């Protein structure tokens, strides 16, 4: 399948159940048609109206004339030695974004992008160094889950779909593309679409406090916080948005969201461990003190190197010491196993190919003393090669 040319026709691939009902009512059709079409697209992987056999022929013809089902295009598929997949997807803006599937015992996790590039420029993340082009549409976000099911056989057996978990941890800050991300989450958790559990759909945010404050009115998905430092001074260096929304404000906002869920879930604190930057024993003790009144789980992510960063991966001793200090303080701590780094798909390595509107990528390359044209060509080759 290729990306259909953009048209003025409504794209049903990006409509929620409620939006589809309104669409059919506006066509003077029964609202139950929304459920039929939703299941055809998201449970059976069908994008041809004429193949929707429980819909009358006159209505199928009407849909052909008045609507479309348009998904992004997969341009390459890389498979890691560990069984992970990275797909490069072309979106309507012409940029290419990445999504990653990681199979594990008992589950399969899909890491989905929400933007082409990212505006936040966190110092440890390759995506931010690529600058920013555009927000993805609902169809481009949910289309990543659609394509993963298509490529992994998920439409063959709805009860045994390979993708059991979705994390909005790909390229971009999800809460800076708020409404499309919320509508995509709605589809992920809709029983007539993908039917994923709210416990298995996670929004990862660097801390867009106003958006966190309004989450409760839109979703009950799980949440993960990209913290990466135990104090404001260090976090402002690593995660620049902290200058606007410091740690105390962020944690208070997350507490409010968690209180609205009325269940026993807790947020995940993500902490990328960087050698010589935030991996000292004192950092671990300070983090334990910071979170003492904040129920959570902590996920330690050893830094994954990339070309535009001088950061280094911490030693195994540093990782062990950091984890043990937190565990001794009573926290549940996991250390993320590095997966798919052989295909550039480990955490923090996603780059895609972004037509940068901010010119940030050129500035980063200049600071590194890298020829901009040559480096841009290298990124394109990475995106195009098998």
C-alpha positions as CSV (number, residue, x, y, z in Angstrom):
1,X,0.0,0.0,0.0
2,X,1.2,3.5,-0.7
3,X,0.3,6.8,0.8
4,X,-2.8,8.1,-1.0
5,X,-2.6,11.7,-2.3
6,X,-4.0,14.2,0.1
7,X,-7.5,15.2,-0.8
8,X,-10.3,17.3,0.7
9,X,-12.3,14.1,1.5
10,X,-12.7,13.2,5.2
11,X,-10.1,10.6,6.2
12,X,-11.9,7.9,8.2
13,X,-8.6,6.4,9.4
14,X,-8.2,9.3,11.9
15,X,-11.7,9.5,13.2
16,X,-12.7,8.3,16.7
17,X,-15.9,6.2,17.2
18,X,-17.8,9.3,18.2
19,X,-16.6,11.3,15.2
20,X,-17.5,8.4,12.9
21,X,-21.0,8.4,14.3
22,X,-21.3,12.1,13.6
23,X,-20.0,11.5,10.1
24,X,-22.6,8.9,9.3
25,X,-25.4,10.9,10.8
26,X,-24.4,13.8,8.5
27,X,-24.7,11.4,5.6
28,X,-28.2,10.5,6.8
29,X,-27.0,7.0,7.6
30,X,-27.5,5.0,10.8
31,X,-24.9,5.6,13.5
32,X,-24.2,1.9,13.9
33,X,-22.3,2.2,10.5
34,X,-19.6,3.8,12.5
35,X,-19.0,0.6,14.5
36,X,-18.9,-1.5,11.3
37,X,-16.4,0.8,9.6
38,X,-14.2,1.2,12.7
39,X,-13.9,-2.6,13.0
40,X,-13.1,-3.0,9.3
41,X,-10.3,-0.5,9.5
42,X,-8.7,-1.2,12.9
43,X,-9.6,-4.8,13.6
44,X,-9.4,-6.3,10.1
45,X,-7.0,-3.9,8.5
46,X,-9.3,-3.2,5.5
47,X,-8.9,0.2,3.7
48,X,-11.1,-0.5,0.7
49,X,-14.7,0.4,1.2
50,X,-15.8,-2.2,-1.5
51,X,-14.3,-5.0,0.7
52,X,-16.5,-4.1,3.6
53,X,-19.0,-6.8,2.9
54,X,-21.6,-6.2,5.7
55,X,-22.2,-2.8,4.3
56,X,-24.7,-2.4,1.4
57,X,-23.3,-1.7,-2.1
58,X,-25.0,1.7,-2.4
59,X,-23.4,2.8,0.9
60,X,-20.0,1.5,-0.2
61,X,-20.3,3.5,-3.4
62,X,-21.4,6.5,-1.4
63,X,-18.3,6.2,0.8
64,X,-16.0,5.9,-2.2
65,X,-17.4,9.2,-3.4
66,X,-17.4,11.1,-0.1
67,X,-14.6,9.7,2.1
68,X,-11.2,8.0,2.1
69,X,-9.0,5.8,4.3
70,X,-5.6,7.3,4.1
71,X,-2.6,6.0,6.1
72,X,1.1,7.0,6.2
73,X,3.5,5.1,4.0
74,X,6.2,2.7,5.3
75,X,9.4,3.3,3.4
76,X,11.7,0.9,5.2
77,X,11.6,-1.9,7.8
78,X,14.7,-2.8,9.8
79,X,14.9,-6.0,11.9
80,X,17.3,-6.2,14.8
81,X,19.2,-9.3,15.8
82,X,17.1,-9.4,19.0
83,X,13.8,-9.6,17.0
84,X,12.9,-5.9,17.4
85,X,11.6,-4.0,14.3
86,X,12.1,-0.4,13.3
87,X,9.8,1.1,10.6
88,X,10.5,4.4,8.9
89,X,7.2,6.1,7.9
90,X,6.7,9.0,5.5
91,X,4.0,11.4,6.6
92,X,2.1,14.0,4.6
93,X,4.6,16.8,5.4
94,X,7.3,14.8,3.6
95,X,9.2,14.1,6.8
96,X,10.1,10.6,7.9
97,X,9.4,9.4,11.4
98,X,10.3,6.1,13.2
99,X,8.4,3.6,15.3
100,X,9.8,0.6,17.1
101,X,8.3,-2.8,18.1
102,X,10.0,-4.6,20.9
103,X,8.9,-8.2,21.5
104,X,9.4,-9.6,25.0
105,X,8.2,-12.6,26.9
106,X,4.4,-12.3,27.4
107,X,4.1,-8.9,25.6
108,X,5.0,-6.8,22.6
109,X,5.6,-3.1,23.0
110,X,5.2,-0.6,20.2
111,X,6.9,2.8,20.6
112,X,5.0,5.4,18.6
113,X,6.0,8.9,17.4
114,X,3.7,11.9,17.8
115,X,5.8,14.6,15.9
116,X,8.2,14.9,13.1
117,X,11.2,15.9,15.2
118,X,10.8,17.6,18.5
119,X,10.9,21.2,19.8
120,X,12.3,20.4,23.3
121,X,16.0,19.6,22.5
122,X,16.7,17.4,25.5
123,X,20.4,17.0,25.6
124,X,20.5,13.2,25.7
125,X,18.0,12.6,22.8
126,X,18.9,12.3,19.1
127,X,15.4,13.3,18.0
128,X,15.7,16.7,19.5
129,X,18.9,17.3,17.7
130,X,17.0,16.9,14.4
131,X,14.9,19.9,15.1
132,X,11.2,20.1,14.4
133,X,9.0,19.9,11.3
134,X,5.3,19.2,12.2
135,X,2.8,17.5,14.4
136,X,1.4,14.2,13.2
137,X,-2.3,13.8,12.4
138,X,-4.5,11.3,14.2
139,X,-4.3,9.0,11.1
140,X,-0.5,9.3,11.1
141,X,-0.3,8.4,14.8
142,X,-2.8,5.5,14.8
143,X,-1.5,4.5,11.4
144,X,1.7,3.4,13.2
145,X,-0.3,0.9,15.2
146,X,-2.2,-0.1,12.1
147,X,1.0,-0.8,10.2
148,X,2.6,-2.8,13.1
149,X,-0.5,-5.1,13.2
150,X,-0.4,-5.4,9.4
151,X,3.3,-6.3,9.3
152,X,3.2,-8.6,12.3
153,X,0.1,-10.5,11.4
154,X,-2.1,-8.8,14.0
155,X,-5.1,-8.5,11.7
156,X,-5.1,-12.3,11.2
157,X,-6.2,-13.0,14.8
158,X,-7.6,-10.1,16.9
159,X,-7.4,-12.2,20.1
160,X,-3.6,-12.8,19.6
161,X,-2.4,-9.5,18.4
162,X,1.4,-9.1,18.7
163,X,1.1,-5.5,20.0
164,X,-0.1,-5.6,23.6
165,X,1.4,-2.4,24.9
166,X,1.8,1.1,23.3
167,X,4.1,3.8,24.6
168,X,4.0,7.3,23.3
169,X,7.8,7.5,23.6
170,X,8.9,7.8,20.0
171,X,9.8,11.0,18.2
172,X,8.3,14.2,19.7
173,X,6.6,15.4,22.9
174,X,3.1,13.9,22.8
175,X,1.5,16.6,25.0
176,X,2.6,19.3,22.5
177,X,0.4,17.6,19.9
178,X,-2.4,17.3,22.4
179,X,-5.7,16.8,20.6
180,X,-4.4,14.4,17.8
181,X,-2.6,12.3,20.5
182,X,-5.8,12.2,22.7
183,X,-7.9,11.0,19.8
184,X,-5.3,8.4,18.8
185,X,-5.3,7.1,22.4
186,X,-9.1,6.9,22.2
187,X,-8.8,4.6,19.2
188,X,-6.2,2.5,20.8
189,X,-8.4,1.8,23.8
190,X,-11.7,1.6,22.0
191,X,-13.1,-2.0,22.1
192,X,-14.3,-1.7,18.5
193,X,-10.8,-0.7,17.4
194,X,-7.7,-2.0,19.1
195,X,-9.1,-2.6,22.6
196,X,-5.9,-2.0,24.5
197,X,-6.0,-1.7,28.3
198,X,-5.6,1.7,29.9
199,X,-2.8,0.1,31.9
200,X,-1.0,-0.8,28.7
201,X,-1.1,2.5,26.9
202,X,1.4,5.0,28.3
203,X,2.0,8.7,27.6
204,X,5.6,9.7,28.1
205,X,6.1,13.4,28.7
206,X,9.0,15.7,29.5
207,X,6.7,17.8,31.7
208,X,4.2,20.0,29.8
209,X,2.4,20.9,32.9
210,X,-0.7,22.7,31.4
211,X,-1.4,19.7,29.2
212,X,-1.0,17.3,32.2
213,X,-3.4,19.4,34.1
214,X,-6.1,18.8,31.5
215,X,-5.4,15.1,30.8
216,X,-8.1,13.9,33.1
217,X,-10.8,15.4,30.9
218,X,-9.6,13.4,27.9
219,X,-8.1,10.1,28.8
220,X,-7.2,7.6,31.6
221,X,-4.1,6.3,30.0
222,X,-1.0,5.6,32.1
223,X,1.8,8.2,32.3
224,X,5.6,8.2,32.4
225,X,7.6,11.3,33.3
226,X,11.0,11.9,31.7
227,X,12.8,13.3,34.8
228,X,16.5,12.4,34.3
229,X,17.7,14.6,37.2
230,X,17.1,14.9,40.9
231,X,17.2,18.7,41.1
232,X,16.2,21.7,39.1
233,X,19.7,23.0,38.3
234,X,20.8,19.7,36.6
235,X,17.4,19.0,35.1
236,X,17.3,22.4,33.4
237,X,20.6,21.5,31.7
238,X,19.4,18.1,30.5
239,X,15.7,18.9,29.9
240,X,15.3,22.6,29.0
241,X,11.5,22.6,29.5
242,X,12.3,22.4,33.3
243,X,13.2,26.1,33.2
244,X,9.5,26.8,32.5
245,X,7.9,24.0,34.5
246,X,10.3,23.0,37.4
247,X,10.2,19.7,39.2
248,X,7.9,20.6,42.1
249,X,5.3,22.0,39.7
250,X,5.6,18.9,37.5
251,X,5.2,16.4,40.3
252,X,2.3,18.3,41.7
253,X,0.6,18.2,38.3
254,X,1.2,14.5,37.9
255,X,-0.2,13.9,41.4
256,X,-3.4,15.6,40.3
257,X,-3.8,13.4,37.3
258,X,-3.1,10.2,39.2
259,X,-5.7,11.2,41.8
260,X,-8.3,11.4,39.0
261,X,-7.8,7.8,37.9
262,X,-9.2,6.3,41.1
263,X,-7.1,3.1,40.8
264,X,-3.8,1.8,42.1
265,X,-1.7,2.8,39.2
266,X,1.4,4.9,39.8
267,X,3.4,6.9,37.3
268,X,6.8,5.7,36.0
269,X,9.8,8.0,36.5
270,X,12.2,7.6,33.6
271,X,15.8,8.4,34.4
272,X,18.4,8.3,31.6
273,X,21.7,7.5,33.3
274,X,24.6,9.4,31.7
275,X,28.2,8.8,32.7
276,X,29.6,11.6,34.8
277,X,26.5,13.7,34.5
278,X,23.7,12.3,36.6
279,X,24.9,8.8,37.6
280,X,26.7,9.5,40.9
281,X,25.6,7.9,44.2
282,X,24.7,11.3,45.5
283,X,22.3,11.8,42.6
284,X,20.6,8.5,43.5
285,X,20.2,9.5,47.2
286,X,18.9,12.9,46.1
287,X,16.4,11.3,43.8
288,X,15.2,9.0,46.6
289,X,14.7,12.0,48.8
290,X,12.9,14.0,46.0
291,X,10.3,11.3,45.4
292,X,9.8,10.3,49.1
293,X,6.1,11.5,49.0
294,X,5.5,10.6,45.4
295,X,4.3,7.0,44.8
296,X,6.0,5.8,41.6
297,X,8.1,3.2,39.9
298,X,11.5,4.2,38.6
299,X,12.9,3.0,35.2
300,X,16.6,3.5,34.8
301,X,17.6,3.9,31.1
302,X,21.4,3.6,30.4
303,X,22.3,6.3,27.9
304,X,22.5,5.1,24.3
305,X,25.2,7.0,22.3
306,X,24.6,8.8,19.0
307,X,26.7,10.9,16.7
308,X,25.7,14.4,17.8
309,X,26.3,13.8,21.5
310,X,29.5,13.5,23.6
311,X,27.6,11.8,26.4
312,X,28.8,8.3,27.4
313,X,27.0,5.2,28.6
314,X,27.5,4.7,32.4
315,X,29.5,1.7,33.6
316,X,27.7,-1.4,34.8
317,X,29.0,-0.6,38.3
318,X,27.4,2.8,38.2
319,X,24.1,1.4,37.0
320,X,24.1,-1.3,39.8
321,X,25.0,1.2,42.5
322,X,22.3,3.7,41.4
323,X,19.7,1.0,41.3
324,X,20.6,-0.5,44.7
325,X,20.5,2.9,46.5
326,X,16.9,3.5,45.2
327,X,15.9,-0.1,46.0
328,X,17.2,0.3,49.5
329,X,15.1,3.4,49.9
330,X,12.0,1.3,49.1
331,X,11.4,2.0,45.4
332,X,10.5,-0.5,42.7
333,X,13.3,0.0,40.2
334,X,13.8,-1.5,36.7
335,X,16.8,-1.1,34.4
336,X,15.8,-1.0,30.8
337,X,17.6,-3.5,28.7
338,X,19.1,-1.9,25.6
339,X,17.3,-3.3,22.6
340,X,17.6,-2.7,18.9
341,X,20.7,-0.4,19.1
342,X,22.1,-2.3,16.1
343,X,19.4,-0.6,14.0
344,X,19.5,2.7,15.7
345,X,16.2,2.1,17.5
346,X,17.2,2.1,21.2
347,X,15.8,4.7,23.5
348,X,16.9,8.2,22.6
349,X,18.3,7.1,19.2
350,X,15.3,7.8,16.9
351,X,16.1,10.4,14.2
352,X,14.1,9.7,11.1
353,X,14.6,12.4,8.4
354,X,13.1,15.7,9.4
355,X,12.9,18.8,7.3
356,X,13.9,21.0,10.2
357,X,11.9,24.3,10.4
358,X,13.9,25.4,13.5
359,X,17.4,25.2,12.0
360,X,18.4,23.6,15.3
361,X,20.0,20.6,13.5
362,X,22.3,22.9,11.6
363,X,23.4,24.6,14.8
364,X,24.1,21.3,16.5
365,X,26.1,20.1,13.5
366,X,28.1,23.4,13.4
367,X,29.0,23.1,17.1
368,X,30.2,19.6,16.4
369,X,32.3,20.8,13.4
370,X,30.4,18.6,11.0
371,X,29.7,19.6,7.4
372,X,25.9,20.2,7.4
373,X,25.3,18.9,3.8
374,X,27.3,15.8,4.3
375,X,25.6,15.0,7.7
376,X,22.2,15.6,6.2
377,X,23.0,13.1,3.5
378,X,24.1,10.5,6.1
379,X,20.7,10.8,7.8
380,X,19.0,10.3,4.5
381,X,21.1,7.3,3.7
382,X,20.2,5.8,7.1
383,X,16.5,6.3,6.4
384,X,16.7,4.8,3.0
385,X,19.0,1.9,3.4
386,X,18.0,-1.6,4.4
